[in-house]
Amino acid sequence: MPKGNTIQVFEHSFLPIGGKFEQRHFVALSKLNALHQYQYFDLKHNGIVFKQFVGVIQVDGLTIEILPKIDNNGEDVNMWQGVLVEMLRVTRKLKVQKVGDADVRKQQIHLLDIYFEWFLNEVQLLLHQGLIKQYYKETGNVKALKGKIEFAGHINKNLVHKERFYTTHQVYDKDHLVHQVLFKALDIVEKCTKGNYLYSKCKTVQLDFPEVSSISVSEATFAKLPKNRKTAPYETALAIARLIILNYAPNISSGNERMLALLFDMNSLWEEYVLVRLKQVQDEYGVRISGQQSTSFWNGINIRPDIVIEKGEGDEKETFIIDTKWKNISYSQPSTDDLRQMYVYNEYWQSDKAMLLYPGNTTSFEDDFKDFEALKGKDKHHACGLGRVCIFKEGSTRLNEEIGEKILNWFTPKINNLLTKYN
């Protein structure tokens, strides 16, 4: 998408109607929001206020890129675009190499371009390797008898044409469900890249792609896709196709708008990013890291802490809890509800320590772990701490790859440190 048709905003910011963002765009986004239970943004009389969802929306030739942010400083949007792309890459929601300077100079690269290019590259790779054939059933008129005759249809259609047979038979070719889904995604990419440097690449891929039937694709379609040794190379391409197709809304709510929205809850993305970084160093600390452990709480309701850290076995086992929050609390205290939640997690997981973990401009751990007042003077005790971890490397705008070590250092030392201590 050319620069003039792109708007970059931050989460929780206000986008007024005016300039590139016209009334028709506002109407289209309000319809999209209604289809998704009003979770993406709040509607005002002259604009929209974004919530915690980040990503990209394309509607009627306008691309709106929503970027994460943890403070109110006027940082470079390109820096926060890099943060979002890197978090999506680390959490395997995006596969991307570093965007080259030449590409950046040529024209603006946004998140939608990256996903489209990823998809086109995956389909090109499949074409190069050779597309698979599959058996599928087809019902229709044939000139030679094969398969099973459908007598009702045969009598209805071939009363005059005695030389034909109306049958259900097996066909072995490339016009099957897997390719029909990819073809549908290619059609959407073509519609969304007109005027874009990716348009010609998409047309080339379409020309190389075999002619297959056009079908309507829904969530249920993806559940029918076969999973076997032959379709294994298609896994990535189908995953991106799913994202593109299910988030594309042509003629939304009977209007004329075509819209594609790839949006991610920043709270969930931050949680997954921290989990990945912790798992990368768990062996060094002799711990086991897991996410979203669930246990029954009350009347069919479950509770799930974001991250559970376990060390040791049996009677020597220690458990720690982390709950991630994507918000800046530099000038405020955690909410009472968050602290109550941590108390319950400690009780149910028999954990001595829990932490509310926030992003920040600096890394700090306030006043160590503080015991809950309700347990003072009793035999058992557990505590909660507030951790802030800087997501950037010191003196850099690149993400800090070592935040897993910094977090685990607040709970437990490295195995190597213990070995050094006792040798």
C-alpha positions as CSV (number, residue, x, y, z in Angstrom):
1,M,0.0,0.0,0.0
2,P,1.5,3.4,-0.9
3,K,2.5,5.7,1.9
4,G,-0.4,8.1,1.3
5,N,-3.0,5.4,2.0
6,T,-1.6,4.3,5.4
7,I,-2.3,5.6,8.9
8,Q,-0.2,4.5,11.9
9,V,-1.7,4.9,15.3
10,F,-1.1,3.5,18.8
11,E,-3.3,1.3,20.9
12,H,-5.7,3.2,23.2
13,S,-5.4,6.3,21.0
14,F,-8.2,8.3,19.4
15,L,-8.5,8.5,15.6
16,P,-10.8,11.3,14.5
17,I,-12.8,11.5,11.2
18,G,-10.9,13.7,8.8
19,G,-8.1,13.6,6.3
20,K,-7.4,10.0,5.1
21,F,-9.8,8.6,7.6
22,E,-13.2,9.4,6.1
23,Q,-16.8,8.9,7.1
24,R,-17.1,5.7,4.9
25,H,-14.1,4.2,6.7
26,F,-15.7,5.0,10.1
27,V,-19.0,3.3,9.0
28,A,-17.1,0.2,7.8
29,L,-15.1,-0.1,11.1
30,S,-18.3,0.3,13.1
31,K,-19.8,-2.6,11.3
32,L,-16.7,-4.7,11.8
33,N,-16.7,-3.9,15.5
34,A,-20.4,-5.0,15.8
35,L,-19.6,-8.3,14.2
36,H,-16.9,-8.9,16.8
37,Q,-19.0,-8.0,19.9
38,Y,-17.5,-4.4,20.0
39,Q,-14.2,-5.7,21.3
40,Y,-11.8,-3.9,18.9
41,F,-12.6,-0.2,19.7
42,D,-15.0,2.2,21.2
43,L,-17.1,4.3,18.8
44,K,-17.3,8.1,19.4
45,H,-19.5,10.6,17.5
46,N,-16.5,11.8,15.5
47,G,-14.0,9.0,15.6
48,I,-12.9,5.8,17.2
49,V,-10.8,4.9,20.3
50,F,-8.7,1.8,19.9
51,K,-8.5,-0.8,22.7
52,Q,-5.8,-3.3,23.4
53,F,-5.8,-4.9,20.0
54,V,-2.8,-4.2,17.7
55,G,-2.2,-5.2,14.1
56,V,-3.6,-3.9,10.8
57,I,-6.9,-3.2,9.1
58,Q,-7.4,-2.5,5.4
59,V,-10.7,-1.0,4.3
60,D,-11.6,0.7,1.1
61,G,-8.0,1.4,0.1
62,L,-7.0,2.7,3.5
63,T,-4.6,0.8,5.7
64,I,-4.6,1.5,9.5
65,E,-1.7,0.0,11.4
66,I,-2.3,-0.2,15.2
67,L,1.0,-0.4,17.1
68,P,1.7,-1.3,20.8
69,K,3.0,1.2,23.3
70,I,3.8,1.2,27.0
71,D,4.1,4.9,27.8
72,N,3.0,8.4,26.6
73,N,6.3,9.5,25.1
74,G,6.5,10.3,21.4
75,E,8.6,7.4,20.3
76,D,9.2,6.6,16.6
77,V,6.4,4.6,15.1
78,N,8.9,2.6,13.2
79,M,10.4,1.4,16.5
80,W,7.1,0.2,17.8
81,Q,6.3,-1.4,14.4
82,G,9.5,-3.3,14.9
83,V,8.5,-4.3,18.4
84,L,5.2,-5.7,17.1
85,V,6.8,-7.6,14.2
86,E,9.5,-9.1,16.4
87,M,6.9,-10.2,19.1
88,L,4.8,-11.9,16.4
89,R,7.9,-13.6,15.0
90,V,9.1,-14.9,18.4
91,T,5.7,-16.2,19.2
92,R,5.5,-17.9,15.8
93,K,2.5,-15.8,14.6
94,L,4.8,-14.4,11.9
95,K,7.8,-15.6,9.9
96,V,9.8,-12.7,8.7
97,Q,13.4,-11.8,7.9
98,K,14.7,-8.3,8.7
99,V,13.1,-5.8,6.3
100,G,15.9,-4.5,4.2
101,D,16.8,-0.8,3.8
102,A,16.2,-1.0,0.1
103,D,12.6,-2.2,0.6
104,V,12.0,0.5,3.2
105,R,13.2,3.2,0.8
106,K,11.2,1.8,-2.0
107,Q,7.9,2.2,-0.1
108,Q,6.4,1.7,3.3
109,I,6.2,-1.9,4.5
110,H,3.3,-2.7,6.9
111,L,2.2,-5.8,8.7
112,L,-0.3,-6.8,6.0
113,D,2.4,-6.7,3.4
114,I,4.5,-9.0,5.5
115,Y,1.8,-11.6,5.9
116,F,0.8,-11.5,2.2
117,E,4.4,-11.9,1.1
118,W,4.9,-14.8,3.6
119,F,1.8,-16.5,2.1
120,L,2.9,-15.9,-1.5
121,N,6.4,-17.3,-0.7
122,E,4.9,-20.4,0.9
123,V,2.6,-21.0,-2.1
124,Q,5.5,-20.5,-4.5
125,L,7.5,-23.1,-2.6
126,L,4.7,-25.6,-2.9
127,L,4.4,-24.9,-6.6
128,H,8.2,-25.5,-7.0
129,Q,8.0,-28.8,-5.0
130,G,4.9,-30.0,-6.9
131,L,1.3,-29.8,-5.8
132,I,-0.3,-33.0,-4.6
133,K,-3.2,-34.8,-6.1
134,Q,-6.0,-36.3,-4.0
135,Y,-9.0,-38.5,-4.5
136,Y,-12.4,-36.9,-4.1
137,K,-16.0,-37.9,-5.1
138,E,-17.7,-36.2,-8.0
139,T,-21.3,-36.6,-9.1
140,G,-22.3,-35.9,-12.7
141,N,-22.8,-37.1,-16.2
142,V,-20.0,-39.2,-17.8
143,K,-19.8,-40.9,-21.2
144,A,-18.4,-44.1,-19.8
145,L,-19.8,-46.0,-16.9
146,K,-17.7,-45.6,-13.8
147,G,-18.5,-45.5,-10.1
148,K,-22.0,-45.8,-8.8
149,I,-25.1,-44.9,-10.9
150,E,-27.4,-42.4,-9.2
151,F,-30.6,-43.8,-10.6
152,A,-32.9,-40.8,-9.7
153,G,-30.5,-38.4,-11.3
154,H,-29.8,-40.7,-14.3
155,I,-33.5,-41.0,-15.1
156,N,-34.1,-37.3,-14.6
157,K,-31.2,-36.1,-16.8
158,N,-30.6,-38.8,-19.3
159,L,-34.0,-39.8,-20.5
160,V,-33.1,-38.6,-24.0
161,H,-29.3,-39.1,-23.9
162,K,-29.0,-42.8,-23.5
163,E,-25.3,-42.7,-24.1
164,R,-24.6,-40.9,-20.8
165,F,-24.4,-42.1,-17.2
166,Y,-25.2,-40.0,-14.2
167,T,-22.8,-41.4,-11.5
168,T,-20.9,-40.7,-8.4
169,H,-17.2,-41.6,-9.0
170,Q,-13.8,-40.9,-7.6
171,V,-11.5,-38.4,-9.3
172,Y,-7.7,-38.1,-8.7
173,D,-6.4,-34.6,-9.5
174,K,-5.4,-31.3,-8.0
175,D,-8.9,-29.8,-7.8
176,H,-9.5,-30.7,-4.1
177,L,-10.3,-28.9,-0.9
178,V,-6.7,-28.0,0.1
179,H,-6.0,-26.2,-3.2
180,Q,-9.5,-24.6,-3.2
181,V,-8.7,-23.0,0.2
182,L,-5.3,-21.7,-1.0
183,F,-7.0,-20.4,-4.2
184,K,-9.5,-18.5,-2.1
185,A,-6.8,-16.9,-0.1
186,L,-4.9,-15.9,-3.3
187,D,-8.1,-14.2,-4.6
188,I,-8.3,-12.1,-1.4
189,V,-4.6,-11.2,-1.6
190,E,-5.1,-10.1,-5.2
191,K,-8.0,-7.8,-4.1
192,C,-6.1,-6.3,-1.2
193,T,-2.8,-5.6,-3.0
194,K,-4.0,-3.6,-6.0
195,G,-1.7,-0.7,-6.4
196,N,0.9,-2.5,-4.2
197,Y,4.3,-3.9,-5.1
198,L,2.9,-7.4,-4.2
199,Y,0.1,-7.3,-6.8
200,S,2.3,-8.5,-9.7
201,K,3.8,-11.2,-7.6
202,C,0.3,-12.4,-6.6
203,K,-0.8,-12.5,-10.3
204,T,2.2,-14.6,-11.2
205,V,1.4,-17.1,-8.4
206,Q,-2.2,-17.2,-9.6
207,L,-1.1,-17.9,-13.2
208,D,1.1,-20.8,-12.0
209,F,-1.6,-22.2,-9.7
210,P,-3.9,-24.9,-11.2
211,E,-7.5,-24.2,-12.1
212,V,-9.6,-25.3,-9.2
213,S,-13.3,-24.8,-8.2
214,S,-14.2,-21.7,-6.4
215,I,-15.8,-22.4,-3.0
216,S,-17.2,-20.6,0.0
217,V,-14.8,-21.1,2.9
218,S,-15.7,-20.8,6.6
219,E,-14.4,-22.0,10.0
220,A,-16.0,-25.4,9.4
221,T,-14.1,-25.8,6.1
222,F,-10.7,-25.8,7.8
223,A,-11.9,-28.5,10.2
224,K,-12.5,-30.7,7.1
225,L,-8.9,-30.3,5.7
226,P,-7.0,-33.6,5.7
227,K,-3.9,-33.9,7.8
228,N,-1.5,-36.6,6.7
229,R,2.0,-37.0,5.4
230,K,1.2,-35.6,1.9
231,T,-0.4,-32.4,3.3
232,A,2.3,-31.8,5.9
233,P,4.2,-29.3,3.6
234,Y,1.0,-27.3,3.3
235,E,0.7,-26.6,7.0
236,T,2.2,-23.1,7.1
237,A,0.4,-21.9,3.9
238,L,-2.9,-23.2,5.2
239,A,-2.4,-21.5,8.6
240,I,-1.8,-18.1,6.9
241,A,-4.7,-18.8,4.5
242,R,-6.9,-19.4,7.5
243,L,-5.9,-16.1,9.0
244,I,-6.5,-14.2,5.8
245,I,-9.8,-15.8,4.9
246,L,-11.5,-15.8,8.3
247,N,-10.6,-12.1,8.9
248,Y,-11.7,-10.9,5.4
249,A,-15.1,-9.3,5.3
250,P,-16.3,-8.6,1.8
251,N,-19.5,-6.6,1.5
252,I,-19.6,-6.3,5.3
253,S,-23.2,-6.1,6.6
254,S,-24.6,-5.7,3.1
255,G,-22.4,-2.6,2.4
256,N,-19.9,-2.2,-0.5
257,E,-16.7,-2.3,1.7
258,R,-14.1,-4.9,1.4
259,M,-12.1,-5.3,4.7
260,L,-9.3,-7.3,6.1
261,A,-8.4,-7.1,9.8
262,L,-5.5,-8.9,11.3
263,L,-5.7,-7.9,15.0
264,F,-4.0,-9.4,18.1
265,D,-4.8,-8.9,21.7
266,M,-1.7,-7.2,23.1
267,N,-2.2,-8.7,26.6
268,S,-2.2,-12.2,25.1
269,L,0.8,-11.4,22.8
270,W,2.8,-10.1,25.7
271,E,2.0,-13.2,27.8
272,E,3.0,-15.5,24.9
273,Y,6.2,-13.5,24.3
274,V,7.3,-13.8,28.0
275,L,6.5,-17.5,28.0
276,V,8.7,-18.1,25.0
277,R,11.6,-16.2,26.5
278,L,11.3,-18.1,29.7
279,K,11.2,-21.5,28.0
280,Q,14.4,-20.6,26.1
281,V,16.3,-20.5,29.4
282,Q,14.4,-23.0,31.6
283,D,17.1,-25.7,31.3
284,E,19.8,-23.3,32.6
285,Y,17.8,-22.7,35.8
286,G,16.6,-26.3,36.2
287,V,12.9,-25.3,36.1
288,R,9.9,-26.4,34.1
289,I,7.8,-23.6,32.5
290,S,4.2,-24.0,31.4
291,G,1.5,-21.7,30.2
292,Q,-2.2,-21.6,30.9
293,Q,-2.5,-24.5,33.4
294,S,-6.1,-24.9,34.2
295,T,-7.9,-26.1,37.3
296,S,-11.6,-26.2,38.4
297,F,-12.6,-23.3,40.6
298,W,-16.3,-23.2,41.1
299,N,-19.4,-24.6,39.4
300,G,-17.7,-25.4,36.1
301,I,-15.6,-22.2,36.1
302,N,-11.9,-22.8,35.7
303,I,-8.9,-20.5,36.7
304,R,-5.7,-20.3,34.7
305,P,-2.6,-18.4,35.7
306,D,-0.6,-17.1,32.7
307,I,2.7,-18.9,33.5
308,V,3.6,-21.5,36.1
309,I,7.3,-22.2,37.1
310,E,8.0,-25.5,38.8
311,K,11.4,-26.6,40.3
312,G,12.3,-29.9,41.9
313,E,10.1,-33.0,42.6
314,G,8.0,-34.4,45.4
315,D,8.4,-32.8,48.8
316,E,11.2,-30.5,47.5
317,K,9.0,-29.2,44.7
318,E,8.6,-25.4,44.5
319,T,6.0,-23.6,42.4
320,F,5.9,-20.0,41.3
321,I,3.2,-18.0,39.5
322,I,3.5,-15.2,37.0
323,D,0.6,-13.2,35.6
324,T,1.6,-10.8,32.8
325,K,-0.1,-7.4,32.3
326,W,0.6,-5.2,29.3
327,K,0.3,-1.8,30.9
328,N,2.4,0.8,32.5
329,I,2.0,1.1,36.3
330,S,5.0,3.4,36.9
331,Y,2.8,5.9,38.7
332,S,0.1,3.6,40.2
333,Q,-0.5,0.5,42.2
334,P,-1.8,-2.8,40.9
335,S,-5.6,-3.2,41.1
336,T,-7.2,-5.0,44.0
337,D,-8.7,-7.5,41.6
338,D,-5.2,-8.4,40.3
339,L,-3.9,-9.0,43.8
340,R,-6.9,-11.1,44.8
341,Q,-6.3,-13.1,41.7
342,M,-2.7,-13.8,42.7
343,Y,-3.7,-14.8,46.2
344,V,-6.1,-17.4,44.7
345,Y,-3.4,-18.7,42.3
346,N,-1.0,-19.1,45.2
347,E,-3.6,-21.0,47.2
348,Y,-4.7,-23.4,44.4
349,W,-1.2,-24.1,43.1
350,Q,0.4,-24.2,46.5
351,S,2.8,-21.5,45.4
352,D,5.0,-19.5,47.8
353,K,5.6,-16.7,45.3
354,A,3.6,-15.0,42.7
355,M,4.4,-12.0,40.5
356,L,2.5,-9.4,38.5
357,L,4.8,-8.7,35.5
358,Y,4.6,-5.5,33.6
359,P,6.6,-4.0,30.7
360,G,8.6,-0.9,31.5
361,N,11.4,1.5,30.4
362,T,13.6,0.0,33.1
363,T,13.9,-3.4,34.8
364,S,13.1,-3.3,38.5
365,F,11.6,-5.6,41.2
366,E,9.9,-3.5,43.9
367,D,10.6,-4.4,47.5
368,D,11.0,-8.1,46.8
369,F,8.0,-10.4,47.5
370,K,5.6,-9.1,50.1
371,D,3.5,-11.5,52.2
372,F,-0.3,-11.2,52.0
373,E,-1.5,-9.7,55.3
374,A,-4.3,-12.3,55.7
375,L,-1.7,-15.0,56.3
376,K,0.5,-13.2,58.8
377,G,0.8,-15.2,62.1
378,K,-0.4,-18.4,60.4
379,D,1.5,-21.5,59.7
380,K,1.4,-21.1,55.9
381,H,2.4,-18.1,54.0
382,H,2.8,-16.9,50.4
383,A,3.7,-13.6,48.8
384,C,3.3,-11.5,45.7
385,G,5.7,-9.2,44.0
386,L,5.6,-6.5,41.3
387,G,8.1,-6.9,38.5
388,R,8.9,-4.5,35.6
389,V,11.0,-5.7,32.8
390,C,12.5,-3.5,30.1
391,I,11.6,-5.0,26.7
392,F,14.5,-3.2,25.0
393,K,18.2,-3.8,25.1
394,E,20.1,-1.1,27.1
395,G,20.7,1.8,24.8
396,S,18.9,0.2,21.9
397,T,15.5,0.1,20.3
398,R,15.8,-3.7,19.7
399,L,14.0,-6.1,21.9
400,N,15.9,-7.6,24.8
401,E,16.3,-11.3,24.2
402,E,17.5,-11.9,27.8
403,I,14.3,-10.9,29.7
404,G,13.7,-14.6,30.5
405,E,17.0,-14.7,32.6
406,K,16.1,-11.4,34.3
407,I,12.7,-12.7,35.3
408,L,13.9,-16.1,36.6
409,N,16.7,-14.5,38.6
410,W,13.9,-13.0,40.8
411,F,12.7,-16.5,41.6
412,T,15.7,-18.8,41.6
413,P,19.4,-18.8,40.7
414,K,21.0,-20.6,37.8
415,I,22.0,-24.2,38.2
416,N,25.6,-23.2,37.2
417,N,25.7,-20.7,40.0
418,L,24.7,-23.4,42.5
419,L,27.3,-25.8,41.2
420,T,30.0,-23.1,41.5
421,K,28.9,-22.3,45.1
422,Y,29.2,-25.9,46.4
423,N,32.4,-26.9,44.5
